[in-house]
Amino acid sequence: MVNVKAINYTGFNYQSIGEEETKENLYLMQRKTACNAVIIVLGAIQEEADSVTVNYKHPVMPKDTDLIDFIKYAKQLGLQVFLKPVIDCEDGSCRSEIDFMKDGAFQEESWEQWFQGYSEFILHYARIAEQTNCEMLFIGCRLLRLVGQANSWRSLIEQVRSSYQGRITYEANAYFEKEVSFWDSLDVVATSGNYSKHQFAKGLKETVELAEKYKKELFLTECGCMSMKGASIRPDIWDVEGMLSLQEQVDFLQVVFENCSRHNGVRGIGIWCWNNRRQSAKSALQDKRYYIYGKPACEYIRQVWKEEDYKSAM
């Protein structure tokens, strides 16, 4: 049975964590979804996919004091807290495209410069995670073209463990979990879990087997698709256009929950996502994005998780 029922608390307004309405928003998220955990997403930025400077002190990031206060409030609500620092590219590139190959050769100097800044970013939030007793910390998220640098990642993991005593994971790209060669150094195998609706069973089965190989629990940490007809075919693609379909989200999540229930190794599901600046209930019904507030998907999630809570209490 899935133990962790999490919602990603995100959007590109990370600084909203310090705004007056944000605690009410988090409380509403818990009440509307019956989640028992929140994944707090925090985005550092770099200019382009091959930039070497990681900026986590930009004005859109929350102040440390605001973040700490927000985490403490989440704890008061009884939520487990997972901290997920990620990278966003200002030019619109996907973080999976961050790479330091040029003309067929790996640019070692650029990589080392980038990874030093990236490590400072992760270690900063590792210290906050320790200070606030977060249950888990992500040391990376869908950096597909960089996971081959295993020695660097293992070194970062060792540094993180010197600052943070909780569990550590890395979120792999769906279908590419086997590319991560340092699962043995982590506590949990995590994948975005955004397999195509029609290939979900196969993708999940292979990742369950991978987690079993490493004797780790498996978490699917970014399950969701846009509220758009056909979005469940490629749930990880956000820059597409199509007709509004609120049912598309429900149908995709039904596949997620049904398949995860068949595997004891799946111990956590993270839904993508809850807007850190929540839209109105009226506008939500016309919103094609991933956000679940005010949509049938939100009620469906609550029904599934409340039923699971009832069964586990019997």
Beta strands, then each sheet from edge to edge (+ up, - down):
strand 1: 4-10
strand 2: 37-46
strand 3: 80-89
strand 4: 101-102
strand 5: 105-106
strand 6: 136-141
strand 7: 167-172
strand 8: 188-191
strand 9: 217-223
strand 10: 266-275
sheet 1: 1+ 2+ 3+ 6+ 7+ 8+ 9+ 10+ 1+
sheet 2: 4+ 5-
end
